Amino acid sequence: MHSSGISWTDATWNLVRGCRQVSPGCRNCYAMACAHSVNKAHSKLGFPEPYEGLVQIRGGKPKWTGDVRFVTRLLVAPLRKREPLKIFVNSMSDLLYEELSNKQIAAAFGVMAAASWHAYQVLTKRAERLPRWFAWVVRTAAERGLTPAQFCFACAQEIGGADASCAKVLRRHEVIAAAADAAWPLPNVWVGVSAEDQENANLRVPFLVKAPAAVRFVSAEPLLGPVDLTPWLNDIAWVIGGCESGDGRRPADVDWLRLLRKQCLANGSAYFLKQAVGGVGITCGPGSKVKKKGIVESPYLDGTQSVAFPIAAPRCIAAPPRSPPPRSAMNIHPLQANGSGVVQEANPDETTQARFSPEDEPAQASPQEPPPGPRRRCASSSR
């Protein structure tokens, strides 16, 4: 997990690698070029390529192959960060990707439940899967006598058990206790969809508002046309707007950005204008930064800077201590670790192990991950 240059987040957590282009907003996706650059840097130094087989050159440009890889060793990364952060989940991919199993998605949510001092920003273009996945979690958890958060943590233990370092972290008493006590929907998880134009807003936002998320948001970036979110803004807490950046960028009319701001002001939703091309109506001021090709980060639109965040549920100001609780307190939480990386009920006489049936979409075995190798940060805009 790395710190991020994206102005509306603090860090990125890319436990899924690879993706597929699905709509016009994907055409100039920065993540494809970034993945290719990471592969080149690793190869030059003799390290295995982290995105090997996931990105290739086609037509002279890096393109996703459509394959994905779930990186198990990165599953517990947020639990290793003790300072509270806003974490963009899968800035280089999509947690709701079609080929990921329900259980793999649940494992990520299980870690989010346990590392509750962070706020997580889950952004997807696969909006149609959101209500189905949330319904699956609630139904399957009830069948196993668990809360949804407990069930997701059981998935994290099941999948994380394949990696020794992950399994060790997921057996900590304070980690288990945090997941056992987590509310549902998780109050520290913000769920959003991309809506680069009206067509995709009409396709995706209706699915978003059906998802039982504590905070819902829309990312209208790269903004490719005017977008009217008014029909859904009563259920949306946050809207991000911004132009496309990088080679081949398409223009975003300043009136489209004004329209988004006007809608948010009228409905009480927070508005975050991430970036725009400097010119009439777009200026630089305190807190702004001029980037390449005249793009202004956190610009002033008609003299006003919009960098608001949603009013989310309060979260911890610090991570809990790592030391185990007193022995007398070890049975007050409904979940404990049984030593094999699978959650069980605390009462040894009436254990109910969380098991998965074929309908849980078991994950395919992931190839052995290479050592981390060199770090390379990519200049990132929103997916």
PyMOL commands that set and color helices and strands:
alter all, ss='L'
color gray80, all
select helices_A, chain A and resi 24-26+30-44+72-74+77-80+102-114+129-143+148-160+164-170+173-181+198-210+230-235+254-267+292-294+327-329+348-350+358-360
alter helices_A, ss='H'
color red, helices_A
select strands_A, chain A and resi 2-3+11-13+16-17+55-58+61-64+69-70+86-89+119-124+189-194+215-220+238-242+270-277+282-283+289-290+295-297+300-301+304-305+335-337+343-345
alter strands_A, ss='S'
color yellow, strands_A
deselect
rebuild
show_as cartoon
